Amino acid sequence: MTKEQLKSRICQQIDLMDDREVDEFSIFLQEEEKEEHIAQELVIIKGEFKKLTKLVYSMESKLNQKQKELEKTQLQSFFAFEALLKNAKDAIDSLPKASLFGISKLNRAIHSIQEGFGSLSQEYATILELLGIQYAAKVGDRFNADFHEAVEVIEDQTQEDGAIVEIFEEGFLYQNQIINYAKVKVNRWTL
Protein backbone atom coordinates (compact mmCIF):
# COMPACT_ATOMS: atom_id res chain seq x y z
CA MET A 1 0.00 0.00 0.00
CA THR A 2 1.34 3.40 -0.98
CA LYS A 3 1.18 6.53 1.07
CA GLU A 4 -1.56 7.95 -1.13
CA GLN A 5 -3.65 4.79 -0.79
CA LEU A 6 -3.26 4.90 3.02
CA LYS A 7 -4.25 8.57 3.08
CA SER A 8 -7.31 7.87 0.94
CA ARG A 9 -8.39 4.98 3.14
CA ILE A 10 -8.00 7.08 6.36
CA CYS A 11 -10.08 9.88 4.79
CA GLN A 12 -12.81 7.34 3.87
CA GLN A 13 -12.87 6.08 7.45
CA ILE A 14 -13.04 9.62 8.81
CA ASP A 15 -15.98 10.34 6.48
CA LEU A 16 -17.85 7.41 8.06
CA MET A 17 -17.38 8.86 11.57
CA ASP A 18 -19.93 11.12 13.20
CA ASP A 19 -18.98 14.58 14.52
CA ARG A 20 -18.44 13.38 18.08
CA GLU A 21 -16.04 10.61 16.94
CA VAL A 22 -14.17 13.07 14.70
CA ASP A 23 -13.73 15.46 17.66
CA GLU A 24 -12.48 12.64 19.92
CA PHE A 25 -10.07 11.43 17.23
CA SER A 26 -8.80 14.98 16.71
CA ILE A 27 -8.24 15.43 20.46
CA PHE A 28 -6.50 12.03 20.62
CA LEU A 29 -4.11 13.00 17.78
CA GLN A 30 -3.31 16.34 19.43
CA GLU A 31 -2.58 14.67 22.77
CA GLU A 32 -0.35 12.11 21.06
CA GLU A 33 1.60 14.92 19.39
CA LYS A 34 1.94 16.78 22.70
CA GLU A 35 3.12 13.66 24.53
CA GLU A 36 5.54 12.83 21.73
CA HIS A 37 6.83 16.42 21.70
CA ILE A 38 7.24 16.40 25.50
CA ALA A 39 9.03 13.03 25.34
CA GLN A 40 11.42 14.40 22.70
CA GLU A 41 12.11 17.47 24.83
CA LEU A 42 12.76 15.25 27.87
CA VAL A 43 15.25 13.16 25.87
CA ILE A 44 17.03 16.34 24.75
CA ILE A 45 17.07 17.74 28.30
CA LYS A 46 18.36 14.42 29.66
CA GLY A 47 21.19 14.44 27.10
CA GLU A 48 22.10 18.03 27.98
CA PHE A 49 22.03 17.15 31.69
CA LYS A 50 24.45 14.25 31.10
CA LYS A 51 26.79 16.56 29.17
CA LEU A 52 26.65 19.17 31.93
CA THR A 53 27.23 16.53 34.62
CA LYS A 54 30.33 15.27 32.78
CA LEU A 55 31.53 18.85 32.37
CA VAL A 56 31.03 19.57 36.10
CA TYR A 57 32.95 16.42 37.08
CA SER A 58 35.72 17.28 34.64
CA MET A 59 35.94 20.86 35.93
CA GLU A 60 35.89 19.65 39.55
CA SER A 61 38.72 17.21 38.82
CA LYS A 62 40.77 19.92 37.09
CA LEU A 63 40.07 22.35 39.95
CA ASN A 64 41.26 19.82 42.54
CA GLN A 65 44.40 19.18 40.50
CA LYS A 66 45.10 22.93 40.18
CA GLN A 67 44.55 23.41 43.93
CA LYS A 68 47.09 20.68 44.70
CA GLU A 69 49.59 22.22 42.26
CA LEU A 70 49.02 25.66 43.81
CA GLU A 71 49.42 24.30 47.36
CA LYS A 72 52.66 22.60 46.34
CA THR A 73 53.96 25.79 44.68
CA GLN A 74 53.07 27.88 47.74
CA LEU A 75 54.73 25.37 50.04
CA GLN A 76 57.92 25.47 47.97
CA SER A 77 58.45 29.10 49.00
CA PHE A 78 58.34 28.04 52.67
CA PHE A 79 60.97 25.42 51.97
CA ALA A 80 63.20 27.92 50.17
CA PHE A 81 62.89 30.25 53.17
CA GLU A 82 63.88 27.41 55.51
CA ALA A 83 66.94 26.66 53.35
CA LEU A 84 67.90 30.35 53.43
CA LEU A 85 67.64 30.39 57.24
CA LYS A 86 69.71 27.24 57.56
CA ASN A 87 72.43 28.53 55.20
CA ALA A 88 72.63 31.89 57.00
CA LYS A 89 72.80 30.18 60.39
CA ASP A 90 75.52 27.81 59.15
CA ALA A 91 77.50 30.78 57.79
CA ILE A 92 77.30 32.58 61.14
CA ASP A 93 78.20 29.40 63.03
CA SER A 94 81.31 29.06 60.87
CA LEU A 95 82.60 32.54 61.81
CA PRO A 96 85.53 32.44 64.20
CA LYS A 97 84.47 32.84 67.81
CA ALA A 98 87.33 35.17 68.67
CA SER A 99 88.98 37.49 66.22
CA LEU A 100 92.69 38.17 65.99
CA PHE A 101 92.04 41.52 67.62
CA GLY A 102 89.96 40.05 70.46
CA ILE A 103 86.94 42.21 69.74
CA SER A 104 84.24 41.18 72.19
CA LYS A 105 81.61 43.26 70.40
CA LEU A 106 81.90 41.00 67.37
CA ASN A 107 81.33 37.96 69.56
CA ARG A 108 78.27 39.55 71.19
CA ALA A 109 76.87 40.48 67.76
CA ILE A 110 77.37 36.95 66.50
CA HIS A 111 75.67 35.58 69.62
CA SER A 112 72.68 37.94 69.13
CA ILE A 113 72.36 36.93 65.48
CA GLN A 114 72.47 33.25 66.46
CA GLU A 115 69.70 33.80 69.03
CA GLY A 116 67.65 35.63 66.36
CA PHE A 117 68.01 32.71 63.98
CA GLY A 118 67.00 30.37 66.77
CA SER A 119 63.80 32.38 67.28
CA LEU A 120 63.13 32.44 63.54
CA SER A 121 63.63 28.68 63.35
CA GLN A 122 61.14 28.12 66.18
CA GLU A 123 58.60 30.43 64.53
CA TYR A 124 59.10 28.65 61.20
CA ALA A 125 58.53 25.26 62.87
CA THR A 126 55.29 26.59 64.40
CA ILE A 127 54.06 27.81 60.99
CA LEU A 128 54.85 24.45 59.40
CA GLU A 129 52.97 22.65 62.16
CA LEU A 130 49.92 24.89 61.68
CA LEU A 131 49.98 24.14 57.95
CA GLY A 132 50.16 20.40 58.62
CA ILE A 133 53.67 20.08 57.24
CA GLN A 134 56.14 17.69 58.84
CA TYR A 135 59.86 17.24 58.45
CA ALA A 136 60.72 14.10 56.49
CA ALA A 137 63.89 13.30 58.46
CA LYS A 138 65.64 13.70 61.79
CA VAL A 139 69.17 12.79 62.72
CA GLY A 140 69.03 9.23 64.04
CA ASP A 141 66.07 8.17 61.86
CA ARG A 142 66.49 5.06 59.77
CA PHE A 143 67.12 5.82 56.08
CA ASN A 144 63.98 5.35 53.92
CA ALA A 145 64.26 5.89 50.16
CA ASP A 146 60.58 6.92 50.07
CA PHE A 147 61.42 10.07 52.07
CA HIS A 148 65.19 10.53 51.93
CA GLU A 149 67.88 11.01 49.31
CA ALA A 150 71.32 9.80 50.36
CA VAL A 151 73.89 12.29 49.06
CA GLU A 152 76.72 10.94 51.20
CA VAL A 153 77.40 7.59 52.85
CA ILE A 154 79.85 6.92 55.65
CA GLU A 155 80.93 3.77 57.45
CA ASP A 156 81.06 4.19 61.20
CA GLN A 157 80.78 1.05 63.36
CA THR A 158 80.03 3.20 66.43
CA GLN A 159 76.72 4.37 64.95
CA GLU A 160 73.66 2.37 63.98
CA ASP A 161 73.64 0.83 60.50
CA GLY A 162 71.28 2.69 58.13
CA ALA A 163 70.92 5.69 60.45
CA ILE A 164 70.82 9.26 59.20
CA VAL A 165 73.80 11.06 60.72
CA GLU A 166 73.41 14.49 59.11
CA ILE A 167 70.75 16.39 57.17
CA PHE A 168 72.06 18.59 54.37
CA GLU A 169 68.66 19.77 53.15
CA GLU A 170 65.33 19.34 54.91
CA GLY A 171 62.60 17.24 53.37
CA PHE A 172 58.91 17.79 53.99
CA LEU A 173 55.66 15.83 54.13
CA TYR A 174 52.25 17.39 53.55
CA GLN A 175 49.18 15.29 54.38
CA ASN A 176 51.50 12.27 54.65
CA GLN A 177 52.76 12.71 51.09
CA ILE A 178 56.34 13.61 50.23
CA ILE A 179 56.84 17.10 48.84
CA ASN A 180 60.61 17.47 49.19
CA TYR A 181 63.04 14.61 49.74
CA ALA A 182 65.46 15.16 52.60
CA LYS A 183 69.08 15.16 51.41
CA VAL A 184 70.99 13.23 54.06
CA LYS A 185 74.25 11.59 55.07
CA VAL A 186 73.72 7.92 55.95
CA ASN A 187 75.80 5.50 57.98
CA ARG A 188 76.07 2.17 56.15
CA TRP A 189 78.17 -0.76 57.32
CA THR A 190 79.70 -2.88 54.62
CA LEU A 191 79.55 -6.62 55.13
C-alpha positions in Angstrom: 0.0 0.0 0.0 1.3 3.4 -1.0 1.2 6.5 1.1 -1.6 8.0 -1.1 -3.7 4.8 -0.8 -3.3 4.9 3.0 -4.3 8.6 3.1 -7.3 7.9 0.9 -8.4 5.0 3.1 -8.0 7.1 6.4 -10.1 9.9 4.8 -12.8 7.3 3.9 -12.9 6.1 7.4 -13.0 9.6 8.8 -16.0 10.3 6.5 -17.8 7.4 8.1 -17.4 8.9 11.6 -19.9 11.1 13.2 -19.0 14.6 14.5 -18.4 13.4 18.1 -16.0 10.6 16.9 -14.2 13.1 14.7 -13.7 15.5 17.7 -12.5 12.6 19.9 -10.1 11.4 17.2 -8.8 15.0 16.7 -8.2 15.4 20.5 -6.5 12.0 20.6 -4.1 13.0 17.8 -3.3 16.3 19.4 -2.6 14.7 22.8 -0.4 12.1 21.1 1.6 14.9 19.4 1.9 16.8 22.7 3.1 13.7 24.5 5.5 12.8 21.7 6.8 16.4 21.7 7.2 16.4 25.5 9.0 13.0 25.3 11.4 14.4 22.7 12.1 17.5 24.8 12.8 15.2 27.9 15.2 13.2 25.9 17.0 16.3 24.7 17.1 17.7 28.3 18.4 14.4 29.7 21.2 14.4 27.1 22.1 18.0 28.0 22.0 17.1 31.7 24.5 14.2 31.1 26.8 16.6 29.2 26.7 19.2 31.9 27.2 16.5 34.6 30.3 15.3 32.8 31.5 18.8 32.4 31.0 19.6 36.1 33.0 16.4 37.1 35.7 17.3 34.6 35.9 20.9 35.9 35.9 19.7 39.6 38.7 17.2 38.8 40.8 19.9 37.1 40.1 22.3 40.0 41.3 19.8 42.5 44.4 19.2 40.5 45.1 22.9 40.2 44.6 23.4 43.9 47.1 20.7 44.7 49.6 22.2 42.3 49.0 25.7 43.8 49.4 24.3 47.4 52.7 22.6 46.3 54.0 25.8 44.7 53.1 27.9 47.7 54.7 25.4 50.0 57.9 25.5 48.0 58.4 29.1 49.0 58.3 28.0 52.7 61.0 25.4 52.0 63.2 27.9 50.2 62.9 30.3 53.2 63.9 27.4 55.5 66.9 26.7 53.3 67.9 30.4 53.4 67.6 30.4 57.2 69.7 27.2 57.6 72.4 28.5 55.2 72.6 31.9 57.0 72.8 30.2 60.4 75.5 27.8 59.2 77.5 30.8 57.8 77.3 32.6 61.1 78.2 29.4 63.0 81.3 29.1 60.9 82.6 32.5 61.8 85.5 32.4 64.2 84.5 32.8 67.8 87.3 35.2 68.7 89.0 37.5 66.2 92.7 38.2 66.0 92.0 41.5 67.6 90.0 40.1 70.5 86.9 42.2 69.7 84.2 41.2 72.2 81.6 43.3 70.4 81.9 41.0 67.4 81.3 38.0 69.6 78.3 39.6 71.2 76.9 40.5 67.8 77.4 37.0 66.5 75.7 35.6 69.6 72.7 37.9 69.1 72.4 36.9 65.5 72.5 33.3 66.5 69.7 33.8 69.0 67.7 35.6 66.4 68.0 32.7 64.0 67.0 30.4 66.8 63.8 32.4 67.3 63.1 32.4 63.5 63.6 28.7 63.3 61.1 28.1 66.2 58.6 30.4 64.5 59.1 28.6 61.2 58.5 25.3 62.9 55.3 26.6 64.4 54.1 27.8 61.0 54.8 24.4 59.4 53.0 22.7 62.2 49.9 24.9 61.7 50.0 24.1 57.9 50.2 20.4 58.6 53.7 20.1 57.2 56.1 17.7 58.8 59.9 17.2 58.5 60.7 14.1 56.5 63.9 13.3 58.5 65.6 13.7 61.8 69.2 12.8 62.7 69.0 9.2 64.0 66.1 8.2 61.9 66.5 5.1 59.8 67.1 5.8 56.1 64.0 5.3 53.9 64.3 5.9 50.2 60.6 6.9 50.1 61.4 10.1 52.1 65.2 10.5 51.9 67.9 11.0 49.3 71.3 9.8 50.4 73.9 12.3 49.1 76.7 10.9 51.2 77.4 7.6 52.9 79.9 6.9 55.7 80.9 3.8 57.4 81.1 4.2 61.2 80.8 1.1 63.4 80.0 3.2 66.4 76.7 4.4 64.9 73.7 2.4 64.0 73.6 0.8 60.5 71.3 2.7 58.1 70.9 5.7 60.4 70.8 9.3 59.2 73.8 11.1 60.7 73.4 14.5 59.1 70.7 16.4 57.2 72.1 18.6 54.4 68.7 19.8 53.2 65.3 19.3 54.9 62.6 17.2 53.4 58.9 17.8 54.0 55.7 15.8 54.1 52.3 17.4 53.5 49.2 15.3 54.4 51.5 12.3 54.7 52.8 12.7 51.1 56.3 13.6 50.2 56.8 17.1 48.8 60.6 17.5 49.2 63.0 14.6 49.7 65.5 15.2 52.6 69.1 15.2 51.4 71.0 13.2 54.1 74.3 11.6 55.1 73.7 7.9 56.0 75.8 5.5 58.0 76.1 2.2 56.1 78.2 -0.8 57.3 79.7 -2.9 54.6 79.5 -6.6 55.1 
